[in-house]
Amino acid sequence: MYGPDDLARDVDVSRETLERLKTYAALLAKWQKAKNLVANSTLDAMWQRHFLDSAQMAPHLRDVFGERKLSMLDIGSGAGFPGLVLAAMEIGHAHMVEANGRKCIFMNQVSRETSAAATIHNERIEAIEPFPVDVVTSRACARVLQLVNWAAPFLGEGVEMWLLKGEGAEEELTEAQACWKMDINRYQSLSDPAGVILRLSAIQRL
C-alpha cells in the first residue's frame, strides 16, 4: 500500500516535512471517525489519494515561481487539500476557504500541530473581500468555469490558478474558454492516471 515513504520518494520532501505530513495524516484518521471529512472509501489510500495528489503540485510551483514564498487562495478546501498540504510543505501561506465549520476547526488544528502557515476562512468565497494572492488552488470543488468566476476578484496581474482535475478536464476547459481567455499548461497526475494538474495563467474575461 502507498505510504509516506513512497510520497517522500515521488515528491522529494525533507524528513522534517514528512513528519509534518504524518502528523496531518494521523489527525485526519482520528477526526474522520466522528467528522466524516473525506470519503470513507479513500481513507485507507489517503497517502496516495489525498497527500500525494496535493503534494505533487509543489515541484511544479517551485519550477515556475522559484523558492519565494507564495500567497495561496484555496477554494472549497474541505479537509485542507491541496492548500494546507502545500503550506505544510512550506510553499507559502495558504488562505483556506471553506463554508463547513467542522472542517475549518479540523484545518485550524492541523495548522497548529504542523506549524503550516495558513489562515482558515469559515465562509463562502463570494463573501470574502479580495486581497492580493499569487496563486489560486482548488481540488474536487467545482467545474473550471465556476472556479474562475469565483476567483475573478482575486485575479490581478500575474495571478495564476492551479487546479487538480480528473478525466473531464478538457470538457471543463472548453466550457470555461467560452467566457475566459487563458494560457493553459497541463501536468500529468502522479496520483491518478486519468488526472491532470491544470496551470491557468494570463486569465482575462472575454
DOSE-174582 format. One record per residue (C-alpha): residue in one letter; x, y negated, z. Coordinates in pm, whole numbers, plus 50000, padded with zeros to 5 digits. Layout:
BEGIN
AXYZ
...
REM end
This chain:
BEGIN
M500005000050000
Y501194964849916
G502584947350224
P504594917450346
D507954931650231
D506534935449880
L505424899149884
A508874887950001
R510384906949706
D507924893649446
V507884857049553
D511284853949723
V510284839450058
S512574834650356
R512344856450666
E511034826650863
T508304820150606
L507374856850601
E506924856350979
R504514827150944
L502524846250681
K502454877050907
T501024855451185
Y498384842750939
A497544878450832
A497194890051193
L494804861451266
L492784869650956
A492424906051060
K491434895951414
W488894869551313
Q487404889551026
K485754913751269
A483474886451403
K483524858451148
N483494875050803
L486004850950650
V486754871350336
A485034900650163
N485454931150388
S486374951850084
T489534930850038
L490844932950394
D492904964750353
A494564949350048
M494904914250195
W498634911350121
Q498024915449751
R494504901349713
H494934870249929
F498554863450025
L500364872649702
D497534857149499
S498134824049678
A501914825849730
Q502654832849363
M501834796349287
A504814784049491
P507674792349249
H505784776148960
L505064744849166
R508754742449257
D509734746548891
V507504717148797
F507904693949098
G511274704049236
E511844705249611
R509864674149703
K507014679649948
L503654677549775
S500344663749897
M497794690649807
L494004689049799
D492454723749828
I488774725249726
G486484751649877
S489234765150098
G487354793750266
A489864811950486
G492694789950356
F493634804350018
P495664791749841
G496364758150011
L497124769650365
V499464797050239
L501324770950031
A501544748350337
A502924777350543
M505494781850265
E506474745050312
I505384733949965
G503914703150132
H500904690350325
A497584706550239
H494234689250277
M491804718350314
V488204710250220
E485604734850349
A481954729450444
N481744761150659
G482534751951018
R483714786051140
K486184788450851
C487524754050943
I488034765051307
F489944795151176
M492144773950949
N492914750051233
Q494144779151445
V496274792551157
S497754757851106
R498614755351477
E500134790051508
T502134789051184
S503104751851201
A501694748250849
A501324711450759
A497584708950700
T494574686850760
I491244705150774
H488254685850638
N484974701550753
E482814686450480
R481944688850114
I484394674849861
E481804649549737
A481714633450084
I485454626850109
E486844592150042
P489564596449775
F493204594149884
P496484599349694
V497444635349616
D499934652349384
V498094684749317
V494534697949345
T494254735349408
S491344759549423
R490594796749420
A487334815749375
C485264784749441
A483604772249121
R483974770348744
V486724748748595
L484294721648478
Q482754718448825
L486174717248989
V487414689648757
N484214669848816
W484684672849192
A488374663849170
A487834634148937
P488024606849208
F491444620549309
L492894624148959
G495224594448947
E498144592448707
G500324623448721
V497914643548940
E497604679848830
M495144707848902
W496414742848976
L493654769048973
L493614806549035
K491234822348786
G490084856548667
E489264870948329
G486654844148248
A489254816248249
E489264809447874
E485484806247859
E485564782148154
L488304761447988
T486304758547667
E483344746047871
A485504720648055
Q487164707947737
A483784696947605
C483874669647873
W487564665747960
K490834662947770
M493714681247937
D497044698347881
I496924734947980
N499704758248093
R498974794248181
Y500964817448409
Q500244854648429
S498954865048772
L501154888348979
S498204899649192
D495584907148926
P496314920048572
A493294900648443
G494104869348644
V495814836948548
I497184805848717
L495994775048527
R498024743148538
L495924713848412
S497714680848356
A497104647548178
I493404651648263
Q491164625048109
R487424622348066
L486274623547702
REM end
